[in-house]
Amino acid sequence: MERQKRSWLTRRDKVELFEQIRRELEFGVGTIAGVSRKLGVHRRMVRIRRCWSPSPLRPMVDNGYERQFTYVYGAVSPIEGELDWKISPPMNTARMNQFLAQVSQAHPDEFMVMVVDGASSHRGQELEIPENIRLHRLPGYCPELNPQEHIWDELREKEFPNRVFDSMQGVVSQLEAGLPRMAENTQALRSLTAWPWIVSLNLKEN
């Protein structure tokens, strides 16, 4: 298993990064409104977790691997607990443009700072950024600064535990059912993503 690289940011670096985001918020009325990242799902990879079984039986779960992927673009508003998402089999600049337009149109009266990682579709030359969105790119290997990571973890934990699908369409169907359920639970989304530094930035702006 590949070991995840650790963040090289110091505490001072993080404070400076948060201050940069706070200054970007001054360009418009609103709050930090989104973080964005892709989600890759193996067709047959399951999330193993504990479960009950009659004694003395031991539970068994099928598991297998096929290198097929689909992706989800997502943006969460930690303060309001609102989730925007778009399922996208390919991940490219054109699909990122569609997602940015979708988020912009869904929140026309808000100014949003969307935190993104370094994926190529987040920084392509043909990227079209709406007027009410500003992208803020995180340094490499800093997932702890991206609240959206908790959304993906929750999605896998709640919607894909101990599951094996016969086809990629089964994965897509599960995403189409699970993502709206997540979006409806605004309280849970706030609990997952409204980190103290995000709340602090919004309080300063208000």
SERO-4910 file (N, C-alpha, C, O; in steps of 0.05 Angstrom, whole numbers):
BEGIN
 pado doro    nc1    nc2    nc3   cac1   cac2   cac3    cc1    cc2    cc3    oc1    oc2    oc3
  Met    A     17    -24      0      0      0      0     18     25      0     37     27     15
  Glu    A     11     44    -17     27     68    -19     22     86      5     -1     91     13
  Arg    A     44     95     18     42    111     41     36    140     33     48    151     15
  Gln    A     16    152     46      9    180     40     30    199     49     40    197     71
  Lys    A     38    217     31     58    236     38     48    257     58     25    265     57
  Arg    A     65    264     77     57    282     98     59    311     89     75    318     72
  Ser    A     43    328    101     43    356     95     70    368    104     79    361    126
  Trp    A     81    386     88    106    399     96    101    427    106    120    441    112
  Leu    A     75    435    109     69    461    119     73    463    149     66    446    164
  Thr    A     86    485    158     89    491    186     64    505    196     47    513    179
  Arg    A     61    508    222     38    522    233     37    551    222     16    562    216
  Arg    A     60    563    220     61    591    209     52    592    180     38    610    172
  Asp    A     60    572    164     51    571    136     21    569    135      9    582    118
  Lys    A      9    553    152    -20    549    152    -34    575    159    -55    582    148
  Val    A    -23    589    179    -35    615    187    -35    634    164    -54    648    159
  Glu    A    -12    635    150    -10    653    127    -29    645    105    -41    662     92
  Leu    A    -33    619    101    -51    609     81    -80    618     87    -94    627     70
  Phe    A    -88    614    113   -115    622    121   -119    652    117   -141    661    110
  Glu    A    -98    668    123   -100    697    119   -103    704     90   -118    723     84
  Gln    A    -90    690     72    -94    694     43   -123    690     35   -135    705     20
  Ile    A   -135    668     45   -163    662     39   -181    684     50   -200    692     37
  Arg    A   -175    693     74   -191    714     86   -190    739     69   -211    752     65
  Arg    A   -166    747     59   -164    771     42   -180    767     16   -192    786      6
  Glu    A   -180    743      5   -195    738    -20   -225    741    -15   -239    750    -33
  Leu    A   -234    735      9   -262    738     15   -271    768     14   -294    774     10
  Glu    A   -252    786     17   -258    814     18   -266    825    -10   -276    847    -12
  Phe    A   -262    809    -31   -269    818    -58   -299    816    -63   -309    827    -83
  Gly    A   -314    803    -45   -343    801    -50   -358    795    -24   -346    791     -3
  Val    A   -384    795    -27   -401    789     -3   -406    759     -2   -415    747    -22
  Gly    A   -401    747     20   -406    719     23   -386    706     42   -372    720     57
  Thr    A   -384    680     40   -366    665     58   -350    646     41   -353    644     17
  Ile    A   -332    631     54   -320    608     40   -342    590     31   -357    580     48
  Ala    A   -345    586      6   -369    572     -4   -363    545    -16   -381    530    -23
  Gly    A   -338    537    -18   -334    511    -30   -306    501    -29   -287    517    -28
  Val    A   -303    475    -30   -278    462    -35   -284    441    -57   -306    430    -57
  Ser    A   -265    436    -74   -271    419    -97   -249    398   -101   -226    404    -97
  Arg    A   -258    375   -108   -239    353   -113   -252    331   -127   -277    328   -126
  Lys    A   -237    315   -142   -248    292   -156   -249    268   -137   -234    267   -117
  Leu    A   -266    249   -144   -268    224   -129   -267    201   -149   -283    199   -167
  Gly    A   -247    184   -145   -245    160   -162   -256    136   -147   -250    133   -123
  Val    A   -271    120   -160   -283     96   -147   -276     71   -163   -282     70   -187
  His    A   -263     52   -150   -259     27   -164   -286     12   -167   -303     14   -150
  Arg    A   -289     -2   -189   -314    -16   -194   -319    -37   -173   -341    -41   -165
  Arg    A   -298    -51   -165   -302    -74   -147   -287    -70   -120   -285    -89   -105
  Met    A   -278    -47   -114   -264    -43    -88   -284    -35    -67   -299    -16    -71
  Val    A   -285    -49    -45   -305    -44    -24   -290    -32      0   -266    -34      3
  Arg    A   -306    -19     17   -296     -9     42   -303    -29     64   -326    -31     72
  Ile    A   -283    -43     73   -288    -64     94   -292    -50    121   -277    -33    129
  Arg    A   -313    -59    135   -318    -49    161   -331    -71    179   -339    -91    168
  Arg    A   -332    -66    204   -343    -86    223   -373    -90    218   -387    -72    210
  Cys    A   -382   -114    223   -410   -120    221   -417   -143    240   -399   -158    249
  Trp    A   -443   -147    245   -452   -168    263   -457   -194    247   -464   -193    223
  Ser    A   -452   -217    261   -458   -243    249   -464   -262    271   -454   -259    294
  Pro    A   -481   -282    266   -488   -302    287   -463   -317    296   -447   -325    280
  Ser    A   -461   -321    322   -439   -337    333   -444   -367    327   -467   -375    329
  Pro    A   -424   -383    319   -396   -376    318   -386   -369    290   -362   -372    284
  Leu    A   -404   -361    272   -397   -356    244   -380   -330    243   -383   -312    259
  Arg    A   -363   -330    223   -347   -306    217   -357   -293    191   -359   -308    171
  Pro    A   -362   -268    191   -372   -255    166   -350   -255    144   -327   -253    149
  Met    A   -360   -259    120   -342   -259     97   -352   -239     76   -376   -237     72
  Val    A   -334   -224     64   -341   -203     44   -325   -208     19   -301   -211     20
  Asp    A   -339   -209     -4   -325   -211    -29   -309   -185    -35   -319   -163    -28
  Asn    A   -287   -188    -46   -271   -164    -53   -255   -170    -79   -245   -192    -82
  Gly    A   -253   -150    -96   -238   -153   -120   -231   -126   -131   -240   -106   -120
  Tyr    A   -214   -125   -152   -205   -100   -162   -206    -99   -192   -197   -118   -206
  Glu    A   -217    -77   -202   -216    -72   -231   -211    -42   -235   -223    -26   -221
  Arg    A   -192    -36   -252   -184     -8   -255   -203      7   -274   -195     17   -295
  Gln    A   -227     10   -265   -246     28   -278   -254     49   -258   -256     44   -234
  Phe    A   -258     74   -268   -263     96   -250   -286    113   -260   -292    115   -284
  Thr    A   -298    126   -241   -316    148   -247   -308    170   -226   -295    164   -206
  Tyr    A   -317    194   -231   -308    216   -215   -332    233   -206   -353    233   -219
  Val    A   -328    246   -183   -348    265   -174   -335    291   -167   -316    293   -151
  Tyr    A   -344    313   -180   -336    339   -172   -355    348   -149   -379    344   -151
  Gly    A   -343    359   -129   -360    367   -106   -351    393    -94   -327    400    -94
  Ala    A   -370    409    -84   -364    434    -69   -383    435    -46   -408    432    -48
  Val    A   -372    440    -22   -388    441      2   -385    469     14   -363    480     15
  Ser    A   -407    480     24   -407    505     40   -407    497     69   -429    489     79
  Pro    A   -385    499     83   -384    489    111   -402    504    130   -413    491    148
  Ile    A   -407    529    125   -424    545    144   -453    538    139   -468    533    159
  Glu    A   -462    537    115   -491    531    109   -496    501    108   -519    493    110
  Gly    A   -476    485    104   -480    456    101   -493    449     75   -509    431     73
  Glu    A   -486    464     54   -497    458     27   -476    444     10   -452    450     11
  Leu    A   -485    425     -6   -468    408    -22   -476    410    -51   -499    404    -58
  Asp    A   -458    417    -69   -462    416    -98   -444    394   -109   -422    391   -100
  Trp    A   -455    379   -128   -439    356   -138   -446    351   -167   -467    359   -177
  Lys    A   -427    337   -181   -431    330   -208   -416    304   -214   -391    304   -211
  Ile    A   -430    283   -222   -417    258   -230   -406    261   -258   -420    270   -276
  Ser    A   -381    253   -262   -368    258   -288   -349    235   -294   -328    233   -282
  Pro    A   -356    217   -312   -339    194   -319   -310    203   -327   -291    192   -316
  Pro    A   -307    223   -345   -280    233   -349   -275    257   -331   -294    270   -323
  Met    A   -250    262   -325   -242    285   -310   -224    302   -327   -202    295   -333
  Asn    A   -234    326   -336   -218    343   -353   -228    372   -349   -246    377   -333
  Thr    A   -215    390   -362   -220    419   -359   -249    425   -367   -262    442   -354
  Ala    A   -258    413   -389   -285    418   -398   -306    411   -377   -325    426   -373
  Arg    A   -303    388   -364   -321    380   -343   -319    398   -318   -339    404   -305
  Met    A   -295    407   -312   -291    426   -290   -305    452   -296   -317    464   -278
  Asn    A   -304    461   -321   -318    486   -329   -348    482   -324   -361    501   -315
  Gln    A   -359    459   -332   -387    454   -328   -395    455   -299   -416    466   -291
  Phe    A   -378    443   -282   -383    443   -254   -382    471   -242   -399    478   -226
  Leu    A   -362    487   -249   -360    514   -239   -385    530   -247   -395    546   -231
  Ala    A   -394    527   -272   -418    541   -281   -442    532   -266   -459    548   -259
  Gln    A   -444    506   -260   -466    495   -244   -467    508   -216   -488    516   -207
  Val    A   -444    509   -203   -443    521   -176   -449    551   -177   -464    561   -160
  Ser    A   -438    565   -197   -443    593   -199   -472    600   -203   -483    618   -191
  Gln    A   -486    584   -220   -514    589   -225   -531    581   -202   -553    593   -198
  Ala    A   -522    562   -186   -538    554   -162   -536    574   -140   -554    575   -122
  His    A   -516    591   -140   -512    611   -119   -505    638   -132   -483    648   -127
  Pro    A   -523    649   -147   -516    673   -163   -511    698   -146   -497    716   -155
  Asp    A   -521    699   -121   -518    723   -105   -496    720    -84   -493    737    -67
  Glu    A   -479    699    -87   -458    695    -68   -431    697    -82   -428    691   -106
  Phe    A   -411    706    -67   -383    706    -76   -369    683    -62   -370    681    -37
  Met    A   -357    665    -77   -347    640    -66   -317    637    -70   -307    641    -92
  Val    A   -303    629    -49   -275    622    -51   -274    591    -51   -281    579    -30
  Met    A   -267    579    -73   -267    550    -75   -239    540    -73   -222    546    -89
  Val    A   -234    524    -52   -208    513    -48   -204    488    -65   -221    470    -64
  Val    A   -183    486    -80   -179    463    -98   -151    452    -94   -133    466    -84
  Asp    A   -147    427   -102   -120    416   -102   -107    421   -129   -116    437   -145
  Gly    A    -85    407   -134    -69    413   -158    -75    396   -182    -59    394   -200
  Ala    A    -99    384   -183   -107    368   -206   -106    384   -232   -111    408   -232
  Ser    A    -98    372   -254    -94    386   -279   -120    400   -288   -118    422   -300
  Ser    A   -143    388   -282   -168    401   -291   -175    426   -274   -193    441   -282
  His    A   -161    430   -252   -165    454   -235   -148    477   -243   -150    499   -232
  Arg    A   -129    473   -263   -111    494   -269   -104    495   -299    -84    507   -307
  Gly    A   -122    483   -316   -117    484   -344   -119    512   -356   -133    529   -345
  Gln    A   -106    516   -378   -106    543   -391   -134    550   -401   -141    573   -404
  Glu    A   -151    530   -407   -177    535   -417   -198    535   -395   -222    535   -401
  Leu    A   -189    537   -370   -208    537   -348   -223    564   -347   -211    585   -349
  Glu    A   -250    562   -346   -267    586   -346   -279    589   -318   -296    574   -309
  Ile    A   -270    610   -304   -278    615   -276   -299    636   -275   -294    659   -283
  Pro    A   -323    630   -266   -345    650   -264   -337    674   -247   -319    672   -230
  Glu    A   -350    697   -251   -343    721   -237   -348    719   -207   -334    733   -192
  Asn    A   -366    702   -198   -372    701   -169   -357    678   -156   -364    670   -133
  Ile    A   -337    667   -169   -320    646   -157   -291    654   -160   -282    663   -181
  Arg    A   -276    649   -139   -247    652   -139   -235    626   -129   -242    616   -108
  Leu    A   -217    615   -145   -204    590   -138   -179    596   -121   -163    614   -127
  His    A   -176    580   -100   -152    582    -83   -139    555    -83   -150    536    -72
  Arg    A   -115    553    -95   -102    527    -97    -85    521    -72    -69    538    -64
  Leu    A    -89    497    -61    -74    489    -38    -46    479    -46    -43    470    -68
  Pro    A    -27    481    -28     -1    469    -33     -4    438    -35    -25    428    -27
  Gly    A     16    425    -46     14    396    -49     14    381    -22     26    390     -3
  Tyr    A      1    358    -22      1    340      1     -9    353     27      3    350     48
  Cys    A    -31    368     24    -43    381     48    -73    375     50    -89    393     51
  Pro    A    -80    349     50   -109    343     51   -122    352     76   -147    355     77
  Glu    A   -107    356     98   -119    365    123   -130    393    121   -145    401    139
  Leu    A   -124    408    100   -134    435     96   -159    434     78   -170    456     73
  Asn    A   -167    411     69   -189    409     50   -213    395     63   -214    371     64
  Pro    A   -233    410     72   -257    397     85   -271    377     67   -284    359     77
  Gln    A   -269    380     41   -283    362     23   -273    333     26   -287    314     20
  Glu    A   -248    330     36   -238    303     41   -256    288     60   -259    264     57
  His    A   -268    301     79   -286    288     98   -311    279     85   -324    259     92
  Ile    A   -320    294     64   -344    287     50   -339    261     35   -356    243     35
  Trp    A   -316    259     22   -310    234      7   -308    210     26   -318    189     20
  Asp    A   -295    214     49   -293    192     68   -321    184     78   -326    160     81
  Glu    A   -338    203     83   -365    197     93   -381    182     71   -396    164     77
  Leu    A   -377    191     46   -391    178     24   -383    149     22   -400    131     18
  Arg    A   -358    143     23   -348    115     21   -358     99     45   -366     76     42
  Glu    A   -357    111     69   -365     97     93   -395     90     94   -402     68    101
  Lys    A   -411    109     85   -440    105     88   -453     92     63   -472     77     66
  Glu    A   -442     97     40   -455     87     15   -441     63      2   -453     49    -14
  Phe    A   -416     57     10   -402     36     -3   -389     16     16   -368      5     10
  Pro    A   -401     11     40   -389     -8     58   -394    -37     50   -417    -44     45
  Asn    A   -373    -53     49   -376    -82     44   -393    -87     19   -409   -106     18
  Arg    A   -389    -71     -2   -405    -73    -26   -387    -81    -50   -364    -71    -52
  Val    A   -396    -99    -67   -383   -105    -92   -404   -102   -114   -426   -113   -112
  Phe    A   -397    -88   -135   -416    -83   -157   -408    -99   -182   -384   -103   -187
  Asp    A   -428   -107   -197   -423   -123   -221   -415   -106   -244   -403   -116   -264
  Ser    A   -420    -80   -243   -413    -63   -265   -409    -34   -255   -417    -28   -232
  Met    A   -396    -18   -271   -392     10   -263   -419     25   -260   -421     43   -244
  Gln    A   -439     16   -275   -465     29   -273   -476     26   -245   -491     43   -235
  Gly    A   -470      4   -232   -478      0   -204   -466     20   -186   -479     30   -167
  Val    A   -441     27   -190   -427     48   -174   -440     75   -179   -446     90   -160
  Val    A   -445     81   -205   -458    107   -211   -486    109   -199   -493    130   -189
  Ser    A   -501     87   -201   -528     88   -189   -527     93   -159   -543    107   -148
  Gln    A   -507     81   -146   -504     85   -117   -497    113   -111   -506    125    -91
  Leu    A   -480    125   -127   -472    153   -124   -497    171   -128   -501    190   -113
  Glu    A   -513    165   -148   -537    181   -154   -557    180   -131   -572    198   -127
  Ala    A   -557    158   -117   -576    155    -94   -563    167    -68   -577    179    -53
  Gly    A   -537    162    -65   -524    171    -40   -518    200    -38   -521    212    -16
  Leu    A   -510    213    -59   -503    241    -58   -527    259    -51   -523    277    -34
  Pro    A   -551    255    -62   -573    271    -53   -580    266    -23   -588    285    -10
  Arg    A   -576    242    -13   -581    237     15   -561    254     32   -569    265     52
  Met    A   -537    255     23   -517    271     38   -524    300     37   -522    315     57
  Ala    A   -533    310     13   -539    338      9   -562    347     26   -564    370     34
  Glu    A   -581    328     32   -605    335     48   -598    340     77   -612    354     91
  Asn    A   -577    327     86   -570    328    115   -550    351    120   -526    347    123
  Thr    A   -560    375    120   -543    399    123   -529    400    150   -506    409    152
  Gln    A   -542    390    171   -529    390    197   -505    372    198   -484    379    209
  Ala    A   -507    348    185   -484    330    184   -461    342    168   -438    339    175
  Leu    A   -468    356    146   -447    368    129   -433    390    145   -408    393    143
  Arg    A   -448    406    160   -435    426    176   -416    414    197   -394    423    202
  Ser    A   -426    392    209   -410    379    230   -384    368    218   -363    368    231
  Leu    A   -385    359    193   -361    347    180   -341    368    171   -317    363    171
  Thr    A   -351    392    164   -334    410    149   -330    438    161   -312    453    153
  Ala    A   -347    446    180   -345    473    192   -323    473    213   -328    474    237
  Trp    A   -299    472    204   -276    472    221   -272    499    234   -280    519    223
  Pro    A   -259    500    258   -257    525    272   -245    548    256   -254    571    258
  Trp    A   -224    542    240   -212    564    225   -230    575    203   -229    598    197
  Ile    A   -247    557    192   -267    566    172   -288    584    185   -295    605    175
  Val    A   -298    575    208   -318    591    223   -306    618    231   -319    638    229
  Ser    A   -280    618    239   -267    642    247   -265    662    224   -269    686    228
  Leu    A   -258    652    200   -256    669    177   -283    682    170   -284    706    164
  Asn    A   -304    667    172   -330    678    165   -340    698    186   -353    717    179
  Leu    A   -333    693    212   -341    712    232   -327    739    228   -338    760    233
  Lys    A   -301    737    220   -286    762    215   -299    778    192   -300    803    193
  Glu    A   -308    764    171   -319    778    148   -346    789    155   -354    810    143
  Asn    A   -362    776    173   -388    786    179   -387    807    201   -408    818    209
***
